[in-house]
Amino acid sequence: MKSLSGEVFDLLVIGGGITGCGVARDAAMRGLRVALVEREDFASGTSGRSSRLVHGGIRYLENAQFHLVHESIRERQTLLRIAPHLVKPLAFTWPVYRGARVGKAKLGAGLFLYDLMAAGRSRRHFGLDAPGTLEREPALRAEGLKGGAVYYDAATDDTRLTLANALAAREHGAVVVNHARVTSLLRDGQSGARAIVAGETTTVEARARIVVNATGIWENNFSSDERAQRLRGSKGVHIAVARERIGNRDALTLISPVDGRVMFCLPAGAHAIIGTTDTWTTESPESVRADEADVDYLLRSANDYFPRAGLTRQDVVSAWAGIRPLASGAAARPGRISREHTIVTDDSGVINVTGGKLTTYRSMAAGIVDVAERVLGRKPRRAPTDSVPLPGAEREPAVAKLQQGDATLSVALAPGLPYTAADLVYAVREEMATTLSDLLIRRTHLAFETRDHARSASARAAEIVAPLLGWSEDVKSARLRAYVHDVERMFTITPRRADLAGR
């Protein structure tokens, strides 16, 4: 917080999601003096509630969004190269059933085009007959199965990918602050802007020549642009169930029998993630969560493909929602609206960005910083963000070293899951974690992978990190209460209106 005052930054980035952190990294690597301010924690919004995929977007071919698919494939390959510890290849099986909206011929043509656009940068798809499809995914429904195909994309840890960009920005000289809120933004004559930034214990004034608003669905807070005021959000819901209940071996791309949308069933350790929905919402990004209708939709869709699973509401380990910021324009189904991004400088000089995908964040960031450099009167320079590795590869050996040095740090925080006390110690020392939600929701995924959302592990976690963070008994109790509030806000499934009325 102290580093935010006392100088004029070239660039102040508001918002620590994947876009804001990518912008901060790119700008810092170009030699700009950068400050990044995030109101909660990195990836605490939409960037930490994604499908955890880095993918070329094969479903966008249906809407002829060829530029987006080409860009996504290029960025997927770039991330596989610069962050192999975070982005890993993933095989997808796409089964085709009799009468499907996407038949074998259409799927084959789409995947052929997908391969052409990859230009040899990824493994080529191959087709399957019905027995071959069942050999790969024996839990699938056999009735009506005509065959399928296998193609390749990639998976990631969305929160850690975001965090890696924040840490990389800091490594290149940016001032990076989480848990601090920009409470006001004022023009400072012709020289830039003044931002009042409030942390937990102090408030400072930060000055910058250029401001980038990368707050996504929170964009209306700082933008005077009419387009931003019309920003609409699409809610995407995922659920996690025990993987053994479904029996999927790899990832699957499915067509929902409910509404014909493309959805996924994804491996996530001991769990399978099923998602996602795509519906307009007026909910606040702070309080958005899954409701019973969302969960029913995902369970019905999954059970159609995996009838032996017979998934019910009781099988849901966790459910969560995020809001995609979309500039809606005409009223339409959100799935029909392009996931490409827009960059608009409003009347106050704030550069606003909305839309886009996790996969394309790096190229989005480059375009945003190009705009900023032009405003600064400079010719845009290219930052080597596509060749310099992202940090984080050192984390696993460092955690192992902590465990070797202190056996008490190697004890698992929850049975059957890989997270230990050493993960928490490392996150506090090296990864800017300051709250239990930082630790149990984002630095680890313990909250996503336990039915109580790590409530039972939170007290022990607090004991482990309290000495590192200087928490008194009163502060520790307050942090535990705040954690319960956060998991209730994020993971509680909202009942149907009829259920609410009956209470």
Secondary structure as GFF3:
##gff-version 3
##sequence-region A 1 503
A	DSSP	three_ten_helix	2	4	.	.	.	ID=ss1
A	DSSP	beta_strand	8	14	.	.	.	ID=ss2
A	DSSP	alpha_helix	18	29	.	.	.	ID=ss3
A	DSSP	beta_strand	34	37	.	.	.	ID=ss4
A	DSSP	three_ten_helix	46	48	.	.	.	ID=ss5
A	DSSP	beta_strand	53	54	.	.	.	ID=ss6
A	DSSP	three_ten_helix	58	63	.	.	.	ID=ss7
A	DSSP	alpha_helix	66	82	.	.	.	ID=ss8
A	DSSP	beta_strand	87	97	.	.	.	ID=ss9
A	DSSP	alpha_helix	104	118	.	.	.	ID=ss10
A	DSSP	beta_strand	126	129	.	.	.	ID=ss11
A	DSSP	alpha_helix	130	136	.	.	.	ID=ss12
A	DSSP	beta_strand	145	156	.	.	.	ID=ss13
A	DSSP	alpha_helix	158	171	.	.	.	ID=ss14
A	DSSP	beta_strand	175	177	.	.	.	ID=ss15
A	DSSP	beta_strand	181	187	.	.	.	ID=ss16
A	DSSP	beta_strand	193	198	.	.	.	ID=ss17
A	DSSP	beta_strand	203	213	.	.	.	ID=ss18
A	DSSP	three_ten_helix	216	221	.	.	.	ID=ss19
A	DSSP	alpha_helix	226	229	.	.	.	ID=ss20
A	DSSP	beta_strand	232	242	.	.	.	ID=ss21
A	DSSP	alpha_helix	243	246	.	.	.	ID=ss22
A	DSSP	beta_strand	251	255	.	.	.	ID=ss23
A	DSSP	beta_strand	262	268	.	.	.	ID=ss24
A	DSSP	beta_strand	271	275	.	.	.	ID=ss25
A	DSSP	beta_strand	279	281	.	.	.	ID=ss26
A	DSSP	alpha_helix	292	305	.	.	.	ID=ss27
A	DSSP	three_ten_helix	313	315	.	.	.	ID=ss28
A	DSSP	beta_strand	316	326	.	.	.	ID=ss29
A	DSSP	three_ten_helix	334	336	.	.	.	ID=ss30
A	DSSP	beta_strand	341	345	.	.	.	ID=ss31
A	DSSP	beta_strand	351	355	.	.	.	ID=ss32
A	DSSP	alpha_helix	361	375	.	.	.	ID=ss33
A	DSSP	alpha_helix	395	405	.	.	.	ID=ss34
A	DSSP	three_ten_helix	407	410	.	.	.	ID=ss35
A	DSSP	alpha_helix	421	430	.	.	.	ID=ss36
A	DSSP	alpha_helix	436	437	.	.	.	ID=ss37
A	DSSP	pi_helix	438	443	.	.	.	ID=ss38
A	DSSP	alpha_helix	455	469	.	.	.	ID=ss39
A	DSSP	alpha_helix	473	491	.	.	.	ID=ss40
A	DSSP	alpha_helix	497	501	.	.	.	ID=ss41
###
